[in-house]
Each structure stands twice: as structure tokens, then as C-alpha cells.
Amino acid sequence: MTGIEHVEIAAGRWQLRPPVTSEAADALAMLVDPLTAQWYPADVTDQDSAAAWCLRGADWSTGTHATFSVLDATSGRLVGNVSLWGVDLAALTASVGYRTAPWARGQGVAPAAVDAVTGWAFGALGLERVELPHRVANPASCRVAQKCGYLLEGVLRQEYRDADGVRWDCHLHARLAADPPVSIDPRAGAA
Ligand SMILES: CC(C)(COP(=O)(O)OP(=O)(O)OC[C@H]1O[C@@H](n2cnc3c(N)ncnc32)[C@H](O)[C@@H]1OP(=O)(O)O)[C@@H](O)C(=O)NCCC(=O)NCCS
């Protein structure tokens, strides 16, 4: 089993690095936020489970994921989380997921973070394809995919089953390493 080495990525106004337990309080606030919980149910209910979630995110030793906290590069405060998951270093594929803290939404955090991690996945990990699945009912997530150049490849009918047993149609978007670069406005969200 080959792990993935920790890295930090600078993305203009934002900084990406593996999660740390000292940000558990902000991670908890982000994860129990109703919008986050609706689209990313994480089974995190208190400071201890949030700290455990941070530790799992920071453990890249299996080589199957690289999970980043997204920080405001000036204040150092947690503003989001992006995860390259389902990494297959033989097939050179992965998927990407993301969430932005409620106090940082609408500032381009998720597009900047997804774009930065995608570039690193293609450049440093040598991946050839990254998929971005999201429920069709989540248009904000679809917009992030579009802004990051993840082309819509189709609808996965009833693909996602939630905790209540309800099945949801999902969009499958993907980017290829060979796709033309996209331009994420580095000033997006600047005050
Ligand atoms: C989806 C999410 C990550 C977006 O993060 P963000 O950092 O606020 O991203 P942005 O600031 O670029 O906003 C996203 C885009 O979606 C648009 N958007 C936001 N809410 C929308 C809605 N309800 N319908 C359509 N578009 C919407 C924004 O206008 C923006 O597009 P624009 O730049 O063209 O105006 C954030 O809303 C979130 O954390 N949601 C809960 C978790 C989640 O859904 N994760 C994805 C699971 S697949």
C-alpha cells in the first residue's frame, strides 16, 4: 500500500493543507450546518467526533484519499474542506468532494479549492481522470463543477441512497488531464 505524502497548496486568497484537530470547533460548526449536513452527512455531532473527522482526513497513508482543510490565507481560519477520494493510483483516477463553511460561502472558496486540488492531482499525482458526482437537486454544487471545468457526462439514475433510504439522481461530471485549462478568477471573493 502506497500512501500519499502530505502537501500544502497555495490558492491565492486560500491555503490548503491536511486537517488538524485544533480546527475541530470550526469543523464541527461547518459539518452541523444544515446545508452541509443535507448534502454531506458526516456523522459528526460534537467536538470529539469532529476531531476524529479531522484525524481521518489527515491520514493519507492508505493512498486512497487526500483531504485538505481550506483556510483563509490571511487569518488562518478554516473556510472549507475538499477531498480527493477514491484515489486509484493504478488506474490513475479519483473523485472530488467539497464543502464550504457557512461563514465563507459565496466567495469562491469551493471553486478555488477544487481547481487547486485538481491541478495537483493531475500534476503531482499523475492522475488522468477525476470525477465529480453530485445530487442533481444540488445546483450550487453543479455550478462549482461547471466553474472548475468538470464536464457533465450524464445522469446516474437513483445512484445515491441517503440514510432514510431515499434514492437520488446524481450528475456525473469529470475532468481529464488532457482537457483544456480553466480560468478561476484569483480575485474572486476579494473584499
Ligand atoms: C456547494 C458549495 C460547496 C459552494 O461553495 P462556495 O464556496 O460558496 O462556492 P461559490 O462561492 O463559488 O458559489 C458556488 C456557485 O454556485 C452558485 N449558487 C449558490 N447557490 C446556488 C443555488 N441554490 N442554485 C444555483 N446556483 C447556486 C453561486 O452563485 C456560485 O456561482 P457564481 O459564481 O456563478 O455566482 C456550498 O454551497 C456548500 O458547502 N454546500 C453544502 C455542501 C455541498 O453541497 N457540498 C457538495 C456536495 S456534492
The ligand as an SDF file (V2000), in Angstrom:
LIG
                    3D

 48 50  0  0  0  0  0  0  0  0999 V2000
  -21.7640   23.9690   -2.8850 C   0  0  0  0  0  0  0  0  0  0  0  0
  -20.8260   24.7870   -2.0190 C   0  0  0  0  0  0  0  0  0  0  0  0
  -19.6020   23.9320   -1.6880 C   0  0  0  0  0  0  0  0  0  0  0  0
  -20.3780   26.0230   -2.8230 C   0  0  0  0  0  0  0  0  0  0  0  0
  -19.3200   26.6260   -2.1270 O   0  0  0  0  0  0  0  0  0  0  0  0
  -18.9020   28.1790   -2.2500 P   0  0  0  0  0  0  0  0  0  0  0  0
  -17.5170   28.2540   -1.7200 O   0  0  0  0  0  0  0  0  0  0  0  0
  -19.9290   29.0320   -1.6020 O   0  0  0  0  0  0  0  0  0  0  0  0
  -18.8630   28.3850   -3.8310 O   0  0  0  0  0  0  0  0  0  0  0  0
  -19.1180   29.7420   -4.6770 P   0  0  0  0  0  0  0  0  0  0  0  0
  -18.8880   30.9340   -3.8280 O   0  0  0  0  0  0  0  0  0  0  0  0
  -18.3230   29.7300   -5.9490 O   0  0  0  0  0  0  0  0  0  0  0  0
  -20.6160   29.5850   -5.0910 O   0  0  0  0  0  0  0  0  0  0  0  0
  -20.9470   28.5000   -5.8850 C   0  0  0  0  0  0  0  0  0  0  0  0
  -21.6780   28.9240   -7.1560 C   0  0  0  0  0  0  0  0  0  0  0  0
  -22.9650   28.3680   -7.0320 O   0  0  0  0  0  0  0  0  0  0  0  0
  -23.9450   29.3770   -7.1560 C   0  0  0  0  0  0  0  0  0  0  0  0
  -25.0440   29.0100   -6.2780 N   0  0  0  0  0  0  0  0  0  0  0  0
  -25.1060   29.0850   -4.9460 C   0  0  0  0  0  0  0  0  0  0  0  0
  -26.2990   28.6320   -4.5080 N   0  0  0  0  0  0  0  0  0  0  0  0
  -26.9890   28.2640   -5.6240 C   0  0  0  0  0  0  0  0  0  0  0  0
  -28.2800   27.7100   -5.8570 C   0  0  0  0  0  0  0  0  0  0  0  0
  -29.0930   27.4230   -4.8390 N   0  0  0  0  0  0  0  0  0  0  0  0
  -28.6450   27.4590   -7.1290 N   0  0  0  0  0  0  0  0  0  0  0  0
  -27.8290   27.7100   -8.1610 C   0  0  0  0  0  0  0  0  0  0  0  0
  -26.5790   28.2150   -8.0010 N   0  0  0  0  0  0  0  0  0  0  0  0
  -26.1820   28.4970   -6.7470 C   0  0  0  0  0  0  0  0  0  0  0  0
  -23.2440   30.6530   -6.7510 C   0  0  0  0  0  0  0  0  0  0  0  0
  -23.9150   31.7860   -7.2680 O   0  0  0  0  0  0  0  0  0  0  0  0
  -21.8810   30.4230   -7.3800 C   0  0  0  0  0  0  0  0  0  0  0  0
  -21.9000   30.6090   -8.7760 O   0  0  0  0  0  0  0  0  0  0  0  0
  -21.4340   32.0150   -9.4710 P   0  0  0  0  0  0  0  0  0  0  0  0
  -20.0040   32.2170   -9.0580 O   0  0  0  0  0  0  0  0  0  0  0  0
  -21.5970   31.7720  -10.9200 O   0  0  0  0  0  0  0  0  0  0  0  0
  -22.3190   33.0960   -8.9330 O   0  0  0  0  0  0  0  0  0  0  0  0
  -21.5070   25.2740   -0.7160 C   0  0  0  0  0  0  0  0  0  0  0  0
  -22.7620   25.8360   -1.0220 O   0  0  0  0  0  0  0  0  0  0  0  0
  -21.6850   24.1850    0.3120 C   0  0  0  0  0  0  0  0  0  0  0  0
  -20.8300   23.9650    1.1690 O   0  0  0  0  0  0  0  0  0  0  0  0
  -22.8140   23.4620    0.2560 N   0  0  0  0  0  0  0  0  0  0  0  0
  -23.0890   22.3550    1.1840 C   0  0  0  0  0  0  0  0  0  0  0  0
  -22.1860   21.1510    0.9130 C   0  0  0  0  0  0  0  0  0  0  0  0
  -22.3000   20.6760   -0.5170 C   0  0  0  0  0  0  0  0  0  0  0  0
  -23.3130   20.8240   -1.1710 O   0  0  0  0  0  0  0  0  0  0  0  0
  -21.1920   20.0740   -0.9960 N   0  0  0  0  0  0  0  0  0  0  0  0
  -21.1550   19.4790   -2.3200 C   0  0  0  0  0  0  0  0  0  0  0  0
  -21.7090   18.0790   -2.2550 C   0  0  0  0  0  0  0  0  0  0  0  0
  -21.5890   17.2780   -3.8400 S   0  0  0  0  0  0  0  0  0  0  0  0
  1  2  1  0
  2  3  1  0
  2  4  1  0
  2 36  1  0
  4  5  1  0
  5  6  1  0
  6  7  2  0
  6  8  1  0
  6  9  1  0
  9 10  1  0
 10 11  2  0
 10 12  1  0
 10 13  1  0
 13 14  1  0
 14 15  1  0
 15 16  1  0
 15 30  1  0
 16 17  1  0
 17 18  1  0
 17 28  1  0
 18 19  1  0
 18 27  1  0
 19 20  2  0
 20 21  1  0
 21 22  1  0
 21 27  2  0
 22 23  1  0
 22 24  2  0
 24 25  1  0
 25 26  2  0
 26 27  1  0
 28 29  1  0
 28 30  1  0
 30 31  1  0
 31 32  1  0
 32 33  2  0
 32 34  1  0
 32 35  1  0
 36 37  1  0
 36 38  1  0
 38 39  2  0
 38 40  1  0
 40 41  1  0
 41 42  1  0
 42 43  1  0
 43 44  2  0
 43 45  1  0
 45 46  1  0
 46 47  1  0
 47 48  1  0
M  END
$$$$
